[in-house]
Amino acid sequence: MPGAAERILTLAEEEARHRRELERRLVEASVQASRWGQILAFLIAMVSLGAVILSVLLEQVAGAIAPAILAITSLVATFVGSRREE
């Protein structure tokens, strides 16, 4: 068949281009998900730390334990999770 080799090469080039585009999108989605995870963990930590400070100011030290643990856990989970992905 005349031109079959050219058609096969064109098909292979298009497939490679498509594969690269999919890989680029996957990397972008992964970066975006990681960014959102860090933002949400930071917000959880800040709200929890605010609750700890409020509890201490109101002299409810026992009530400050749970938010403190939540704040520390969310920060540690964020950094450990980001290290694993690398």
Secondary structure by P-SEA (a helix, b strand, c coil): ccaaaaaaaaaaaaaaaaaaaaaaaaaaaaaaaaaaaaaaaaaaaaaaaaaaaaaaaacccccaaaaaaaaaaaaaaaaaaaaaac
